[in-house]
């Protein structure tokens, strides 16, 4: 099966919104987890500040900046690691489920960013037919 040499605008837009959605999901999950759902300390913990680095790339993804997609796909592995460690080591069943949700969101974000970059690079490399404006 051959891959499409001209990725559609729909594919690029879908990976963009999947990346933005999973990033927002990670932010919401991190805040809810550490403040209400299963905080380390009753009443919430300072660990909720872990979502601040996730807020930084949100504007770049919304503005469709290629550089942001590249470095977010590397940064997300820190949150993936946290999710794996907490899924394995936490004793609370709720916390383990939240950690697995974090792992899933991280994998989704990484996949969306990697596909987005790949599709945009392929799209930029393919020659376009010359369009001459008609007066």
N, C-alpha and C positions, 0 to 999 in steps of 0.2 A: 504494500500500500504506500503510495507516494504522499509526501506531505505537501500541503498547499504552498506554492512559492509566494503567493500574495495573501498574507493573512488578512482577514476581513477586519473592518473597523469594529464589528461586533465582538470579535475575539479579543481585541486589544481593550475595548471598553469593559468587557466582562471580567478580564483579569484585573483591570484597574479597580473596579468596584468590589471584586472579591478581596483584593488586598486591603482596600480602605475598610470594608466591612469587618474583616477579621482583625484588623488593627483596633478598630473601635470596640470590637468584642473583647479583645484582650484588655483594653483599658477599663471597660465596664466590669469585666470579670474580676480583675485585680482589685478594683475599689470595693466592689460588693463582697468579695471574699474576705478581705482584711478588715472591713468595717462592720459587716453585718452577718454574713453567712457562716463563717468559721474563723473568726479572728484568733490570733495567738493569745491575746489578752481580752478579757471581757470588756466590752465597750469600744473595741477597735484597737488597732495598733499602728505604730509609725511605719510599719512595713507597707502600708498603703501607698507610701511615697514611691514605691518601686515602679508605679505606672507613669511617673513624670517623664522618664526618658522616652516612653512610648508616645507622648503627646507631641514631642518635637518633630518627628517625621510626618505627622498627620497633614500639616500644611503642604509639604513637598509632594505627598502622594495626591492630595487634592488638586495641586497645580500640575500634576503629571510630569514631574521632574525625574528624568531617568536616573540621575545620580542617587536620588533618595531611594528609589527601588533597589538599587545595588547595595547600599549600605544597610538598609533595613533587612535585607535577606541575610546579612551576616549578624546583625544585632539580635535578631529573633532567636538565635540559638542560645543566648543567655537565659531567656525566658523558658525555652524548651527544656534546658537543663534543670532549671528550678522546678518545673512541672514534673519531670521524671523523678527527681530526688524526693519531692514531697509526696508524689503518688506512691513511692516505694517505702518511705519512712514515716509518714504521718500515721497516727493511730486512729484518728477520727475518720469514719467512713465518708462523711460529707466532704471533708478536706481532700480525701483521696479522689473523690469524684470530680471536685473542682480542679484538682491538679491534672486529671486526665482531660478535662475540658480545655485547660490551658495548653496541654500538649497538642490536642487536635487543632486548636486555633493557631498555634505556632506553625504546625505543618501546613495548614491552609495558607497562612500568610507567606511562608517561604515559597510554596509552590506557585502561588499567584504572582509573587514578585519575580521569580525566575522565569515563568512563562511570559509575563509582561515584557521583561527586558528582551527575551529571545524573539518574541513576535515583533517588537518594535525595531530591533536590529535587522531582522529579516526583511521587514517592510522597507526600511531605509536602504537596504542593499539591492533590492530588486529594481531594475530599470523601469521607469514609467514611460508609456508612449507620449510622444511630444504632442501637446495640445496647442493648436494655433487658434487664437481667438478670431472669431468671425466678426467683421465690422458691421 
